Amino acid sequence: MTKEKSVLNCEIDYLNMLREGNRDTCLLIERWSSQVAYSRFYGIPIEDRREIVQDVLVKILESVNKPNFVIRVSLKALVRQITMTKCIDWLRKQRPMVRDYDEKLIDKDNPYKNAINNDKKNILNWAIMSLTNSCKNLIKQHFLKEISYSELAKTDGTEITTVRVKVHRCINKLRVFFKQQGLEL
């Protein structure tokens, strides 16, 4: 008898013993599963590791008892694969998930809020750079330097309403730019 046939016969014997509910085979599967769960996943508490090992045993027993069950790898490899999958699933469930962004929940010292604010500033600077020089100057003077419309009108030698209209048109150009880029103001 060749080595491949003896290994195959051994796997078939294990499967048959599992189907019969052999205690020693179940303990063997628990041992294989424990080796993976206890040696690699240190972040999982012992109670949860035990539960994972039991879940793996149940999953193996359910799979083996299905009429169309075909083993494509060795039984030990199957046990290890299912154990690793269960451990990874457990770790993923423990990860905090933030679904919706809510500015009220983020405080001023939060690095994520700072990064988002920096991104917004960079996008706004990019948008302002796309404007003509006269629009750039008007936007910077009115919004960044907080110079009033009346002071801008005095320096330009125009009326206040003219300055307001120019600023309004520059803002509309910004809106068009944001819309073209698929961004929000």
C-alpha positions as a Python dict, from the first residue, in 0.01 Angstrom:
ca = {
    (1, 'M'): (0, 0, 0),
    (2, 'T'): (139, 340, -96),
    (3, 'K'): (176, 626, 146),
    (4, 'E'): (-96, 833, -32),
    (5, 'K'): (-348, 551, -1),
    (6, 'S'): (-266, 500, 367),
    (7, 'V'): (-313, 873, 435),
    (8, 'L'): (-638, 871, 240),
    (9, 'N'): (-759, 566, 432),
    (10, 'C'): (-664, 736, 758),
    (11, 'E'): (-868, 1045, 661),
    (12, 'I'): (-1164, 827, 565),
    (13, 'D'): (-1132, 644, 897),
    (14, 'Y'): (-1135, 976, 1085),
    (15, 'L'): (-1443, 1090, 893),
    (16, 'N'): (-1623, 763, 964),
    (17, 'M'): (-1534, 781, 1334),
    (18, 'L'): (-1661, 1140, 1344),
    (19, 'R'): (-1988, 1037, 1186),
    (20, 'E'): (-2022, 767, 1451),
    (21, 'G'): (-1951, 1020, 1726),
    (22, 'N'): (-1621, 868, 1840),
    (23, 'R'): (-1506, 1056, 2150),
    (24, 'D'): (-1132, 1019, 2081),
    (25, 'T'): (-1168, 1164, 1730),
    (26, 'C'): (-1365, 1459, 1868),
    (27, 'L'): (-1090, 1519, 2123),
    (28, 'L'): (-832, 1503, 1845),
    (29, 'I'): (-1019, 1771, 1649),
    (30, 'E'): (-1046, 1984, 1963),
    (31, 'R'): (-671, 1948, 2015),
    (32, 'W'): (-593, 2054, 1656),
    (33, 'S'): (-826, 2351, 1689),
    (34, 'S'): (-681, 2447, 2027),
    (35, 'Q'): (-329, 2446, 1886),
    (36, 'V'): (-429, 2718, 1640),
    (37, 'A'): (-653, 2921, 1872),
    (38, 'Y'): (-409, 2920, 2164),
    (39, 'S'): (-85, 2970, 1974),
    (40, 'R'): (-165, 3254, 1734),
    (41, 'F'): (-448, 3469, 1862),
    (42, 'Y'): (-325, 3622, 2186),
    (43, 'G'): (-586, 3898, 2195),
    (44, 'I'): (-872, 3654, 2245),
    (45, 'P'): (-963, 3574, 2608),
    (46, 'I'): (-939, 3209, 2715),
    (47, 'E'): (-1316, 3169, 2758),
    (48, 'D'): (-1373, 3288, 2404),
    (49, 'R'): (-1099, 3061, 2272),
    (50, 'R'): (-1273, 2765, 2432),
    (51, 'E'): (-1598, 2871, 2273),
    (52, 'I'): (-1429, 2904, 1934),
    (53, 'V'): (-1284, 2553, 1967),
    (54, 'Q'): (-1631, 2417, 2047),
    (55, 'D'): (-1780, 2606, 1752),
    (56, 'V'): (-1518, 2452, 1524),
    (57, 'L'): (-1600, 2103, 1649),
    (58, 'V'): (-1972, 2159, 1589),
    (59, 'K'): (-1902, 2301, 1241),
    (60, 'I'): (-1685, 2001, 1151),
    (61, 'L'): (-1946, 1756, 1279),
    (62, 'E'): (-2223, 1932, 1086),
    (63, 'S'): (-2015, 1935, 769),
    (64, 'V'): (-1909, 1572, 793),
    (65, 'N'): (-2267, 1456, 843),
    (66, 'K'): (-2392, 1625, 528),
    (67, 'P'): (-2459, 1368, 255),
    (68, 'N'): (-2267, 1561, -13),
    (69, 'F'): (-1958, 1630, 204),
    (70, 'V'): (-1630, 1592, 18),
    (71, 'I'): (-1299, 1659, 187),
    (72, 'R'): (-1058, 1843, -43),
    (73, 'V'): (-774, 1886, 206),
    (74, 'S'): (-665, 1686, 504),
    (75, 'L'): (-894, 1688, 805),
    (76, 'K'): (-627, 1863, 1012),
    (77, 'A'): (-592, 2138, 751),
    (78, 'L'): (-969, 2181, 743),
    (79, 'V'): (-983, 2212, 1122),
    (80, 'R'): (-701, 2468, 1121),
    (81, 'Q'): (-865, 2670, 844),
    (82, 'I'): (-1203, 2683, 1018),
    (83, 'T'): (-1038, 2773, 1350),
    (84, 'M'): (-844, 3060, 1197),
    (85, 'T'): (-1156, 3187, 1025),
    (86, 'K'): (-1354, 3178, 1351),
    (87, 'C'): (-1073, 3358, 1537),
    (88, 'I'): (-1049, 3628, 1273),
    (89, 'D'): (-1428, 3672, 1279),
    (90, 'W'): (-1414, 3710, 1658),
    (91, 'L'): (-1142, 3977, 1629),
    (92, 'R'): (-1337, 4165, 1362),
    (93, 'K'): (-1648, 4172, 1579),
    (94, 'Q'): (-1447, 4336, 1858),
    (95, 'R'): (-1326, 4616, 1633),
    (96, 'P'): (-1513, 4943, 1687),
    (97, 'M'): (-1705, 5048, 1380),
    (98, 'V'): (-1789, 5412, 1312),
    (99, 'R'): (-2075, 5422, 1063),
    (100, 'D'): (-2167, 5788, 1041),
    (101, 'Y'): (-1941, 6085, 1078),
    (102, 'D'): (-2074, 6320, 1344),
    (103, 'E'): (-1875, 6637, 1413),
    (104, 'K'): (-2043, 6682, 1752),
    (105, 'L'): (-1885, 6359, 1877),
    (106, 'I'): (-1533, 6467, 1783),
    (107, 'D'): (-1353, 6707, 2014),
    (108, 'K'): (-1100, 6974, 1915),
    (109, 'D'): (-791, 6772, 2011),
    (110, 'N'): (-891, 6473, 1803),
    (111, 'P'): (-634, 6402, 1529),
    (112, 'Y'): (-904, 6278, 1291),
    (113, 'K'): (-1088, 6608, 1311),
    (114, 'N'): (-762, 6794, 1255),
    (115, 'A'): (-691, 6581, 947),
    (116, 'I'): (-1039, 6641, 809),
    (117, 'N'): (-1008, 7015, 871),
    (118, 'N'): (-668, 7020, 700),
    (119, 'D'): (-818, 6838, 403),
    (120, 'K'): (-1098, 7094, 385),
    (121, 'K'): (-845, 7378, 394),
    (122, 'N'): (-636, 7217, 122),
    (123, 'I'): (-941, 7166, -99),
    (124, 'L'): (-1049, 7527, -44),
    (125, 'N'): (-698, 7654, -128),
    (126, 'W'): (-702, 7441, -442),
    (127, 'A'): (-1037, 7591, -540),
    (128, 'I'): (-919, 7946, -473),
    (129, 'M'): (-608, 7886, -686),
    (130, 'S'): (-837, 7807, -980),
    (131, 'L'): (-989, 8158, -967),
    (132, 'T'): (-869, 8468, -1149),
    (133, 'N'): (-629, 8699, -964),
    (134, 'S'): (-899, 8959, -896),
    (135, 'C'): (-1129, 8693, -745),
    (136, 'K'): (-843, 8546, -538),
    (137, 'N'): (-769, 8890, -394),
    (138, 'L'): (-1134, 8967, -318),
    (139, 'I'): (-1193, 8630, -146),
    (140, 'K'): (-873, 8650, 57),
    (141, 'Q'): (-928, 9011, 163),
    (142, 'H'): (-1293, 8975, 253),
    (143, 'F'): (-1302, 8628, 410),
    (144, 'L'): (-949, 8568, 537),
    (145, 'K'): (-841, 8920, 631),
    (146, 'E'): (-1201, 9015, 721),
    (147, 'I'): (-1197, 9345, 536),
    (148, 'S'): (-1548, 9485, 503),
    (149, 'Y'): (-1722, 9560, 173),
    (150, 'S'): (-1703, 9934, 237),
    (151, 'E'): (-1324, 9924, 293),
    (152, 'L'): (-1279, 9714, -23),
    (153, 'A'): (-1491, 9965, -217),
    (154, 'K'): (-1277, 10255, -92),
    (155, 'T'): (-950, 10089, -197),
    (156, 'D'): (-1089, 9997, -541),
    (157, 'G'): (-1265, 10331, -588),
    (158, 'T'): (-1598, 10156, -661),
    (159, 'E'): (-1932, 10136, -487),
    (160, 'I'): (-2018, 9883, -213),
    (161, 'T'): (-2281, 9710, -426),
    (162, 'T'): (-2024, 9654, -702),
    (163, 'V'): (-1787, 9486, -456),
    (164, 'R'): (-2069, 9269, -322),
    (165, 'V'): (-2163, 9159, -673),
    (166, 'K'): (-1798, 9078, -753),
    (167, 'V'): (-1760, 8872, -434),
    (168, 'H'): (-2089, 8696, -506),
    (169, 'R'): (-1970, 8607, -858),
    (170, 'C'): (-1641, 8475, -720),
    (171, 'I'): (-1831, 8257, -474),
    (172, 'N'): (-2043, 8126, -760),
    (173, 'K'): (-1723, 8040, -950),
    (174, 'L'): (-1611, 7844, -643),
    (175, 'R'): (-1944, 7662, -635),
    (176, 'V'): (-1908, 7568, -1002),
    (177, 'F'): (-1553, 7446, -938),
    (178, 'F'): (-1668, 7230, -645),
    (179, 'K'): (-1956, 7089, -848),
    (180, 'Q'): (-1723, 7003, -1138),
    (181, 'Q'): (-1488, 6823, -899),
    (182, 'G'): (-1773, 6640, -725),
    (183, 'L'): (-1704, 6811, -393),
    (184, 'E'): (-1924, 6994, -146),
    (185, 'L'): (-1869, 7342, -13),
}
